[in-house]
Amino acid sequence: MKIAGAVIVLLLLLAGVDSLFVVREGQGALLLQFGNIVESGFAPGLHFKWPFAQQVGRYDTRAIVLESEPDRYQTSDGAAMQASFHARWRVVDPMAYYRATGGDELQASQQITPLIRDALRSEIQAHKLGELIDGNGAMDTRARTLVDNETRARLGVAILDIGIERLGPPDEAADAVYNRMRANAKSDADALRAAGEEKAAVIKADDERKKQTLLADAQKAADTARGAGDAQAAKIHADTAAQDPQFFAFWSSLQAYRKAFGNGRTVIVLEPDSPFLKEFSGNPANAPAAKAH
């Protein structure tokens, strides 16, 4: 009798404990009876259920991060690409989520991943390689919209955002792509260099033409000034000679001697009666007349 009473008390204690369950912050709960969902939408706190006959299914109501490994894709112009992604999702329909996944996050992620990859494949195939390199922000948004509609209907899950990572050529094709980009850059640089050299040659030729023009103008001005100076000198000589022809002849002879014997080493062989030596002949008639004071 005592044993039966103890068993009854134990069963009552177990029933009492099993009739209570706690929902924590960041959690959601479903009440299941014989595998069927009978109630959902429990707020955080203490709740009651039928002991033994009902079970509690819990799930995370916070955003869950999903990350993928790189996968291969192809652009619209036939270029091979690889990309990985991260996504954040959250349960918005607990009943649909539990029916589709049994409340298992791993199973939910395994169903979401191929949907995102299909959406990315569709987006990448719609763009050329250059367009993808320039930016993919709009592609992220379009992929999220495509996947979100399907995950809400199938899994009761909302896709909060999708981010594309490591978008680029596959490892085995990276060298070829970089070599092609390097060749294109070198071609552009050579074209710019050639254009610069051509422009420099034009500028140099123009500067040379201007220099020659300036030199010609300067030479012309110098010749004009020299001619004017020579004319003025000739006039001065002529005026001087007209004033005193005998003195001018004497002075001219002295200038000729200076040029001939100025360095002290000149040897000239002449006849004694050469006109060049007339100032050394001792003939008073050849010397300038002395002026009376």
Stockholm file with secondary structure:
# STOCKHOLM 1.0

chainA/1-293         MKIAGAVIVLLLLLAGVDSLFVVREGQGALLLQFGNIVESGFAPGLHFKWPFAQQVGRYDTRAIVLESEPDRYQTSDGAAMQASFHARWRVVDPMAYYRATGGDELQASQQITPLIRDALRSEIQAHKLGELIDGNGAMDTRARTLVDNETRARLGVAILDIGIERLGPPDEAADAVYNRMRANAKSDADALRAAGEEKAAVIKADDERKKQTLLADAQKAADTARGAGDAQAAKIHADTAAQDPQFFAFWSSLQAYRKAFGNGRTVIVLEPDSPFLKEFSGNPANAPAAKAH
#=GR chainA/1-293 SS CHHHHHHHHHHHHHHHHHTEEEECTTEEEEEEETTEEEEECCCSEEEECCTTTEEEEEEECSCEEEECCCEEEECTTSCEEEEEEEEEEEESCHHHHHHHHTTCHHHHHHHHHHHHHHHHHHHHHTSCHHHHHHCCHHHHHHHHHHHHHHHHHHHSEEEEEEEEEEEECCHHHHHHHHHHHHHHHHHHHHHHHHHHHHHHHHHHHHHHHHHHHHHHHHHHHHHHHHHHHHHHHHHHHHHHHHHCHHHHHHHHHHHHHHHHHTTSCCCCCCCTTCGGGGGGSCCGGGSCCCCCC
#=GC SS_cons         CHHHHHHHHHHHHHHHHHTEEEECTTEEEEEEETTEEEEECCCSEEEECCTTTEEEEEEECSCEEEECCCEEEECTTSCEEEEEEEEEEEESCHHHHHHHHTTCHHHHHHHHHHHHHHHHHHHHHTSCHHHHHHCCHHHHHHHHHHHHHHHHHHHSEEEEEEEEEEEECCHHHHHHHHHHHHHHHHHHHHHHHHHHHHHHHHHHHHHHHHHHHHHHHHHHHHHHHHHHHHHHHHHHHHHHHHHCHHHHHHHHHHHHHHHHHTTSCCCCCCCTTCGGGGGGSCCGGGSCCCCCC
//
